[in-house]
């Protein structure tokens, strides 16, 4: 039996009658924080290139995936095989240059363009999307959230005049390198701490404002 099958069987046993009381009580919602913690610990090993511990943390993340699949299977929704099958089908579908008869793509940038084209054509599960901006995970850290929103603004050439100081953005971009950026972000965070401000909240509120005003401006011009 494969190690993956062993892991599935172990988690199923923990959830079964006579298993572990803690594991039996868990739900998708109660495990959310565990998943965030495990992914954070994995990211730390990647930052440090600590491969022995990376293997361990990958296992912890995998354990969370199997745990969620086990709960879903018990509720009659789907199982781990369904999860893996859907992931595999998506990879094959989004790489026609590898698995299909389409022309080969020469660069990673070409692959990203094709990937986005295929994603845009796919039918999405979940709530219907509306507005100019695609839905982003609500638990995304504020800095990644702001970056993702700005990426959409650039990609779609959305109008931000009077909403974002684009001249200041361009000027700062010309002056920045990675070391300077890190220094500025840290100093801003430290200043927020000194003033009793929450930088995560402030950035998320500002990003929401930009999205809201871009949407309103687009609506006013149509």
Secondary structure, DSSP 8 states (H G I E B T S, - for coil): --HHHHHHHHHHHHHSTTS-HHHHH--TTTTHHHHHHHHHHHHHHHHTT-HHHHHHHHHHHHHHHHHHHHHHHHTTS--HHHHHHHHHHHHHHT-HHHHSSS----SHHHHHHHHHHHHHHS---SS---SSS----TTS-HHHHHHHHHHHHHHTT---TTTS-HHHHHHHHHH--HHHHHHHHHHHHHHHHHHT--HHHHHHHHHHHHHHHHHHHHHHT-
